[in-house]
Amino acid sequence: MDDEEKLTNRPSSGNLPRVDFASFSVGALRDYIAALHAEIARAEAAIGQKEAARGHANSFFRQSS
């Protein structure tokens, strides 16, 4: 992990833990996938919020010029 990652708490790409699916039942695998989809949705919502905030800031600074 480099210094920038430490400062921003930004995960490196591909840092998801490997899960051994051998002991998972089909139902457990479906639950795991549902949890991953929920986490993806949460990340996408955070992206949307950050993009909206950036858009508002850009709009504000363009108007004040």
Secondary structure as GFF3:
##gff-version 3
##sequence-region A 1 65
A	DSSP	alpha_helix	3	8	.	.	.	ID=ss1
A	DSSP	three_ten_helix	21	23	.	.	.	ID=ss2
A	DSSP	alpha_helix	26	63	.	.	.	ID=ss3
###
